[in-house]
Amino acid sequence: MKIGLVGFSGSGKSTVFQWLTGVKPDPAKIQHGQVGDTKVPDARLDALSAHFKPKKTTYAHITFLDTPGLLADDRKDNSRRLGILRESAGLVIILDGYSRNDLAAQLRRFREEILFADLEIVTNRIERLQTQLKKPKAAKDREADEAELALMQRIAASLESGQGAAAMGLTEDEEKAVRSFQLLTLKPEMVLVNRGDSEALKNKLPADLLALASGALQAAPKLELELEELPPEERAAFMADLGLKESDRGDVLRRIFYGMGRIVFFTVGEDECRAWPIPRGATAVEGAGQIHTDLAKNFVRAEVVSYEDFQNCHFQMKEAKAKGVHRLEGKTYIVQDGDIMHIL
């Protein structure tokens, strides 16, 4: 899963990128999109690995894409900068929380930029379709173009009114029809307020920001990066002085992962314990396809036990079966976060 880190210049976006990935920002690479990969910490997988002692433990991963910050005073190049993000599965919007800038105003301004960028793409497509419809063509092709034109005009009207495409409630077929345009306003988003110090973290996020983004997060990445450079003993002392118990990094990664509509199921054994990321709402056969296409093609059933039940059975499958919490599920079973599955 590739997630774009976005925001205005000066928001500290590249600092957040380094904090989340451990990759130092390269100004030359950021101009075209710099990537960094990181695992999503999971205490459940840690416990499973400690029990099974496998040769390999594989966590869910997020690939972050760092991009050039948007310009607040000159938006001419902003569409190009945002265009780098179109291949991403979702957006994490970084807000400047260390100056006196209004956080809600920053978010509204950023959303205006992605509305404008999407409107440019949709308007260009409308013009092309209108030109195509002036030419002679088969009735079937004309009907398809007219249907697409009507859809694009609806989306354009929504964008012009200040509503993103996601707010339209597009049908599955309509989303498929516009998928190739990679509209930014259709992508899931998270908001991360970049704080400058630990004191600011004690303050609640303002109500007007939470009204716009109820799941907004806050963290102090620059401070945490500075603490990581200290020897362990000094780091612990500094964190105690600052009232910090542990890094926020793991929690932020988990919240971004789940905020993008993903969950994990586990496969376990002596060879490997692994977390498999899938979209929330995926079926057992779709989960099997993440492991291997042949498992989906030849799917018979899935042996399933939830992590919590397995933990309560002391990680013993015999005990799970004896207590009736180990069960067989078919193709249409909706996988739950933390399920341990064996595909047959």
Secondary structure, 3 states (H helix, E strand, C coil): CEEEEECECCCCHHHHHHHHHCCCCCHHHHCCCEEEEEECCCHHHHHHHHHHCCCEEECCEEEEEECCCECCCCHHHHHHHHHHHHHCCEEEEEEECCCCCCHHHHHHHHHHHHHHHHHHHHHHHHHHHHHHCCCCCCHHHHHHHHHHHHHHHHHHHHHHCCCCHHHHCCCHHHHHHHHHHCCHHHCCEEEEEECCCHHHHCCCCCHHHHHHCCCCEEECHHHHHHHHCCCHHHHHHHHHHHCCCCCCHHHHHHHHHHHCCEEEEEECCCCEEEEEEEECCCEHHHHHHHHCHHHHHCCCCEEEEEHHHHHHCCCCHHHHHHCCCCEEECCCCECCCCEEEEEC
